[in-house]
Amino acid sequence: MIDSKHLDTLAAIVGRENLYSDKAHLIAYSYDATRERFEADAVVFPRHEQDVSDILRYCNTHLINVVPRGAGSGFTGGALPSRGGIVLGFEKHMNKILEIDMQNMVAVVQPGVINKDLQRAVEAVGLFYPPDPASQEYSTIGGNVNENAGGMRAAKYGITKDYVMAIRAVRPNGDIIKAGKRTIKDVAGYNIAGILIASEGTLAVTTEVTLKLLSKPKMTKTAMGIFGSVKEAMEAVYKTMAGGVTPVAMEFLDNLTIRAVEQTFHKGLPVDAGAILVTDVDGNLEEDLNLQLSIIEKIFRENGCSEFKIARDAKEAADLWFARRNASPSLSVYGSKKLNEDVTVPRSALPELLERFYAIADKYQIKIPCFGHTGDGNVHTNVMVDGKDPEQVKIAYQAIEEVFQATIDLGGTLSGEHGIGLAKAPYMHMAFTPEEMALFQDIKRAFDPNNILNPFKMGLV
Amino acid sequence: MIDSKHLDTLAAIVGRENLYSDKAHLIAYSYDATRERFEADAVVFPRHEQDVSDILRYCNTHLINVVPRGAGSGFTGGALPSRGGIVLGFEKHMNKILEIDMQNMVAVVQPGVINKDLQRAVEAVGLFYPPDPASQEYSTIGGNVNENAGGMRAAKYGITKDYVMAIRAVRPNGDIIKAGKRTIKDVAGYNIAGILIASEGTLAVTTEVTLKLLSKPKMTKTAMGIFGSVKEAMEAVYKTMAGGVTPVAMEFLDNLTIRAVEQTFHKGLPVDAGAILVTDVDGNLEEDLNLQLSIIEKIFRENGCSEFKIARDAKEAADLWFARRNASPSLSVYGSKKLNEDVTVPRSALPELLERFYAIADKYQIKIPCFGHTGDGNVHTNVMVDGKDPEQVKIAYQAIEEVFQATIDLGGTLSGEHGIGLAKAPYMHMAFTPEEMALFQDIKRAFDPNNILNPFKMGLV
């Protein structure tokens, strides 16, 4: 527990109305999508960058933990005050789109801006911000940058880090740092923005982000392929990407996921299919989209696709996407507890990865339905068990460890988009050598020698 | 001078034939494109990563400076052993393309691979590695990664950092680090590859790089626009990029540069033009290229373009590119000494930037011909004086300082692609605050507490 005199000082910095320490608010800020709960001593809403600097300098001096929080939509506990201290919230004040610079195709935003609000604002002027995590309607750019969020469009357009041109941030000692510029190229000094991206709020507090924008492609088309087996579908994925076409998205559902959606929504899905792939292509010319789709259809059919449908309009496109968009909630038909991971492998390893996952499911006699962003090698793996049966839950965690091991064996990563936080910290030793962990630790110490900023996350001590 | 017993130990690590300490070799490895010269105590050629680790561990223990060197083609002294010690060379052994993975569209290379050799190898199998610095025929991937090299195609395809998926590197203490994966997404642990890119060999020694490849676009077309004034041309640049088309390159020559090329090569160039823009577009469909060119022509003509030529074949394209490709050497007509900078600004600031540069030239009564990669805001600024006149040289350096100040005032960077090294170190205080320099210093210390790796570069101490 923090001494109340510290809370008084912090309240004096930001104004009493910008510090909450009542029970109701502490509970509201105690959780994220992991369903773990930790209460902070206070939630503080900085009004501007100088507040962030003053808060951090004070907390650094008095060894008070500080946890920056976006929308609390993370899957790994990155925004949870697991060791007490204060939570920094940006949704009250630091939530503005500061500028959309049409000439340079750049947006400048505060950390509390919601991803989809930015997308809408730039699309209204013909521009395009591609990163679209599933949380886009509520997650914030500050959180997206600190977790390096991905999304459906990553296959063609990459992830958050590919759009960050500059970051303003405050170090734990209060120093304000401008990293990067509104320029395509900048090689002066170390790439500080590069190390801040995906640092899960452990190195510095983001106060402003400059994002690259693209021209909005004029048209998009959607197609779906039905495959006899997952293996064939996974082969079609990497052969398509290597075949000279880069779809915006190439998402998959396996048989278990198809059945779950059908059982929940009765849409007439092909419940005997091994897998479905749904894909979007975009561009500025009808001929270009048609060329892309014809290449995709050819490769799909060469790899066991029995049916290939192209949506003729937006309604048909929405129909083709329905199963994918409703995959996650439908899986509850297989159990009340879902251990949902976001492992990612080189695309060519997808066929073997899925085979190994189903072998793990067989071994433990559980269900592991899979779906996700196969266009970039990212598979949402869902270990489903009965949450009320402790033996089943234990088995689920054993299975997850084997899921991670299979992923790492195939050259993959523990996390494609959710980060490590608390949830995956126990598995870091599987993915990194002691020397690599030592380097992470050295970097953490260089930014935050007193270990006050989101401490003890990512397997750091 | 290093004690000869240290050289004996290093020779025992790599084999006597892989350590040069004779005068001729020390001279050969003493310079780069800056024409500064510093001799090392020895040049050592590691055979593999373990050699690099053993060398660094030994040098770290005995406080021997280590300077990794690519082709020595840098413009800022990054590869120069300015404080003695040993130079690490990769051209003897660690110069292999280890793998071209067609399925995942990835190349794995050792640091000594020459950029153009990689481009040729991947193009032979239909793939594409876009970064193409002017030094591409001799500069190495290790150097490209450590300097974050750009090139002509950056306007559409970005720079080296946009293609680095993973780096293997050795810390000064000998620890071997694998950073990143052969996956599109990876958010486990800090983004170590992100901070190693552009670190100018000061943090770790790169031993292997995994690079993202693209499909090779099927066709390219070249066009040239002639403009009445630089201002109009610069406005055409950013309006084109914001107009929904992304040319591969959009390069410019100003009037002084056009005249210099004409005086040297007599090609019938428009010597009264304010500026020329040369642009390439690419894609897989003739219609797409034609659409892009029609948008470019429209925007060019709306902004003072009096003549717009589209090359009908490869020979005509080479003709349109001739002036740009021969700009740099032609400038010697204006003086024997060239201070050549690579400042970069947000594209919309280009018109004012050029105006300020010409005002600086007027003030000092010197010539500052400019050309370069305007598609990404990067201007090669050439302060030309008589190198034998000390007063002129002094004036040139005053002008350069004002060039940097104008760039920074307009939101730009000291360097778009050449890095800081020794040459730009004196200007770092103009671009970075003491707090930002302190952070750079902290990061350097975290990786290299004994300050043995390429020390005293980038304005670090």
Contacts between the chains, C-beta under 8 A, distances in Angstrom:
chain1	res1	chain2	res2	distance
A	101	B	346	7.5
A	101	B	348	7.4
A	102	B	242	5.8
A	103	B	238	5.2
A	103	B	239	7.9
A	103	B	242	5.8
A	103	B	346	7.7
A	103	B	347	6.9
A	103	B	348	3.6
A	104	B	238	6.9
A	104	B	242	7.7
A	104	B	346	4.5
A	104	B	347	5.5
A	104	B	348	5.2
A	105	B	241	6.7
A	105	B	242	5.8
A	106	B	346	7.3
A	126	B	244	7.3
A	147	B	187	6.4
A	148	B	185	8.0
A	148	B	187	4.7
A	148	B	191	7.5
A	150	B	185	5.2
A	154	B	184	6.2
A	154	B	185	6.4
A	155	B	184	7.3
A	158	B	184	7.4
A	159	B	184	7.5
A	159	B	185	5.8
A	161	B	191	7.3
A	161	B	194	7.4
A	162	B	162	7.1
A	171	B	435	7.7
A	171	B	439	6.8
A	175	B	435	3.9
A	175	B	438	7.0
A	175	B	439	7.0
A	176	B	435	6.6
A	177	B	435	6.4
A	177	B	436	5.6
A	177	B	439	5.8
A	178	B	433	7.8
A	178	B	436	6.9
A	179	B	436	7.9
A	181	B	344	7.9
A	181	B	346	7.7
A	181	B	411	6.4
A	181	B	412	6.8
A	181	B	413	5.2
A	182	B	346	4.3
A	182	B	411	5.5
A	183	B	344	4.7
A	183	B	345	6.3
A	183	B	346	5.8
A	183	B	376	7.6
A	183	B	377	5.2
A	183	B	378	8.0
A	183	B	411	7.5
A	183	B	412	6.1
A	183	B	413	5.7
A	183	B	416	7.0
A	184	B	154	6.2
A	184	B	155	7.4
A	184	B	158	7.4
A	184	B	159	7.5
A	184	B	344	7.3
A	184	B	376	3.8
A	184	B	377	6.0
A	184	B	378	7.6
A	184	B	416	7.9
A	185	B	148	8.0
A	185	B	150	5.2
A	185	B	154	6.3
A	185	B	159	5.8
A	185	B	344	5.0
A	185	B	376	5.7
A	185	B	377	7.3
A	185	B	378	5.6
A	185	B	413	7.4
A	185	B	416	3.8
A	185	B	417	5.8
A	186	B	344	6.6
A	186	B	413	4.2
A	186	B	415	7.5
A	186	B	416	6.8
A	187	B	147	6.4
A	187	B	148	4.7
A	187	B	198	4.8
A	187	B	413	7.6
A	187	B	415	5.0
A	187	B	416	6.7
A	187	B	417	6.0
A	187	B	418	7.2
A	187	B	419	5.2
A	187	B	420	7.7
A	188	B	413	5.0
A	188	B	414	4.4
A	188	B	415	4.8
A	188	B	419	7.8
A	188	B	420	5.8
A	188	B	424	7.3
A	188	B	428	7.4
A	188	B	431	5.7
A	188	B	432	7.8
A	189	B	420	7.0
A	189	B	428	7.2
A	189	B	431	7.5
A	189	B	432	6.0
A	189	B	436	7.1
A	189	B	440	5.8
A	189	B	458	6.8
A	190	B	195	6.2
A	190	B	198	7.1
A	190	B	199	6.0
A	190	B	203	7.9
A	190	B	439	7.9
A	190	B	440	5.3
A	190	B	443	5.6
A	190	B	458	7.9
A	191	B	148	7.5
A	191	B	161	7.3
A	191	B	194	5.8
A	191	B	195	5.8
A	191	B	197	5.7
A	191	B	198	5.0
A	191	B	199	7.4
A	192	B	195	7.8
A	192	B	436	7.9
A	192	B	439	6.6
A	192	B	443	7.9
A	193	B	194	8.0
A	194	B	161	7.4
A	194	B	191	5.8
A	194	B	193	8.0
A	194	B	194	2.8
A	194	B	195	5.5
A	194	B	197	6.5
A	195	B	190	6.1
A	195	B	191	5.8
A	195	B	192	7.8
A	195	B	194	5.6
A	195	B	195	4.2
A	195	B	443	7.8
A	197	B	191	5.7
A	197	B	194	6.6
A	198	B	187	4.8
A	198	B	190	7.1
A	198	B	191	5.0
A	199	B	190	6.0
A	199	B	191	7.5
A	203	B	190	7.9
A	214	B	246	8.0
A	215	B	242	7.8
A	215	B	243	7.9
A	215	B	244	4.3
A	215	B	245	7.6
A	215	B	246	7.1
A	238	B	103	5.2
A	238	B	104	6.9
A	239	B	103	7.8
A	241	B	105	6.7
A	242	B	102	5.8
A	242	B	103	5.8
A	242	B	104	7.7
A	242	B	105	5.8
A	242	B	215	7.8
A	243	B	215	7.9
A	244	B	126	7.3
A	244	B	215	4.3
A	244	B	284	7.1
A	245	B	215	7.6
A	246	B	214	7.9
A	246	B	215	7.1
A	283	B	288	7.7
A	284	B	244	7.2
A	284	B	288	7.5
A	284	B	291	6.7
A	285	B	285	6.9
A	285	B	287	5.9
A	285	B	288	5.5
A	285	B	291	6.2
A	287	B	285	5.9
A	287	B	287	5.4
A	287	B	288	7.6
A	288	B	283	7.7
A	288	B	284	7.5
A	288	B	285	5.5
A	288	B	287	7.6
A	288	B	288	5.5
A	291	B	284	6.7
A	291	B	285	6.2
A	344	B	181	7.9
A	344	B	183	4.7
A	344	B	184	7.3
A	344	B	185	5.0
A	344	B	186	6.6
A	345	B	183	6.3
A	346	B	101	7.6
A	346	B	103	7.8
A	346	B	104	4.4
A	346	B	106	7.3
A	346	B	181	7.6
A	346	B	182	4.3
A	346	B	183	5.8
A	347	B	103	6.9
A	347	B	104	5.5
A	348	B	101	7.4
A	348	B	103	3.6
A	348	B	104	5.2
A	376	B	183	7.5
A	376	B	184	3.8
A	376	B	185	5.7
A	377	B	183	5.2
A	377	B	184	6.0
A	377	B	185	7.4
A	378	B	184	7.6
A	378	B	185	5.7
A	411	B	181	6.4
A	411	B	182	5.5
A	411	B	183	7.5
A	412	B	181	6.8
A	412	B	183	6.1
A	413	B	181	5.2
A	413	B	183	5.7
A	413	B	185	7.5
A	413	B	186	4.2
A	413	B	187	7.6
A	413	B	188	5.0
A	414	B	188	4.4
A	415	B	186	7.5
A	415	B	187	5.0
A	415	B	188	4.8
A	416	B	183	6.9
A	416	B	184	7.9
A	416	B	185	3.8
A	416	B	186	6.8
A	416	B	187	6.7
A	417	B	185	5.8
A	417	B	187	6.0
A	418	B	187	7.2
A	419	B	187	5.2
A	419	B	188	7.8
A	420	B	187	7.7
A	420	B	188	5.8
A	420	B	189	7.0
A	424	B	188	7.3
A	428	B	188	7.4
A	428	B	189	7.2
A	431	B	188	5.7
A	431	B	189	7.5
A	432	B	188	7.8
A	432	B	189	6.0
A	433	B	178	7.8
A	435	B	171	7.8
A	435	B	175	3.9
A	435	B	176	6.6
A	435	B	177	6.4
A	436	B	177	5.6
A	436	B	178	6.9
A	436	B	179	8.0
A	436	B	189	7.0
A	436	B	192	7.9
A	438	B	175	7.0
A	439	B	171	6.8
A	439	B	175	7.0
A	439	B	177	5.8
A	439	B	190	7.9
A	439	B	192	6.6
A	439	B	447	7.7
A	440	B	189	5.7
A	440	B	190	5.3
A	442	B	446	4.4
A	442	B	447	7.3
A	443	B	190	5.6
A	443	B	192	7.9
A	443	B	195	7.8
A	443	B	443	7.4
A	443	B	446	5.6
A	445	B	446	6.8
A	446	B	442	4.4
A	446	B	443	5.6
A	446	B	445	6.8
A	446	B	446	3.7
A	447	B	439	7.7
A	447	B	442	7.2
A	458	B	189	6.8
A	458	B	190	7.9
